Each structure stands twice: as structure tokens, then as C-alpha cells.
Amino acid sequence: MINLKLTEDGAVNFLKNNVKMHDNLEISYTRMYANGKVLNVDLSEYYDKPGFKMLISLDNSSFNPTIEVDFDEVKKDLIEFHHFPQNGEDTCHSNIFFKN
């Protein structure tokens, strides 16, 4: 397992560049914890600014098993994440210790 200590922008950049569809991702932000498979990664522009959203299928433990996370909106509240690549690469655990 790779352990990283990142800024909030560093965490968003890591997720944007490394998480692919069908990887498993656990994220904690504010009081939210989500664990599931990444169904889609959206890097479209929103309101003339680059965006970064992921559609995540949760592990059937909630009433609505699919959520969309806008990482540009929640990055200030991001606490930690665990990334489990589908292709068998090393898993990654990151704590976001340094706020911008």
C-alpha cells in the first residue's frame, strides 16, 4: 500500500490522474463516507471552468446506491481516500493533512 500526505489540490490532482472507471474508491469528506466502484469520470467544463466529477456505485448499503461527487466542490472538506485499482496495481491511501 502506498501512503500519501497531500494538500487538497494534490489529492484532487491524484484522483483526476489515477482513478479509472471500474476502480474501487473509498472517500471521506465532511461527515460523508462513500465506498464503491467508479462508473464514470467527467472532466467536462461547467460554467466555463474545468470540472471534475465521478459517478460512484455504492456497495448497496444505502437507499440510493449511486452518487455523483464533484471533487472541485468538496475538496476543502476532503479528509482521506483509499484507491483500489482494478488492474492490480498497489492500492493507495491518502490523508489530506495540509489545507491550501
Secondary structure, 3 states (H helix, E strand, C coil): CEEEEEEHHHHHHHHHHHCCCCCEEEEEECCEEEEEEEEEEECCEECCEECCEEEEEECCCCCCCEEEEEHHHHHHHEEEEEEECCCCCCCEEEEEEECC
